[in-house]
Amino acid sequence: MAKANVLYPGQTIGILGEGPSTPVLLMTAKRMGFNVGMYSSNEDSKAMQLADYKYIGPIDDKQTLKMFAERCDVVMYDNDFIDSDIIRYISEFTSVPQSDGLLDIIQDRLIERSFF
């Protein structure tokens, strides 16, 4: 896996999953000159309509996830309910700067209860 240290306009940012801020994130990236790919199970969402590349499928469809990841120079996730195993999987094919460590912490209910 190659790590992307710097992204340049014209390269592709992939967004995996959706949250309330996804359309704003997508539009900001496009204004900065990036191509944006989306992977989601909701083909009718506003973000999917705005994306340059669209991959529709369940979050555990490894074949489609691989195609999506290979088309992107970097992938970001905008949903903390994505399984960290999925992030580790797509990290084999592209750079994921957010990594999976934060998801592991967020999704660990024992740590969550201890924190609160």
Buried (B, 14 or more C-beta within 10 A) or exposed (E): EEEBEEBEEEBBBBBBBBBEEBBEBBBEBBEEEBBBBBBBEEEEBEBBEBBBBBBBBEBEBEEBBBBBBEBBBBBBBBBEEBEBEBBBBBBEBBBBEBEBEEBBEEBEEEEEEEEE
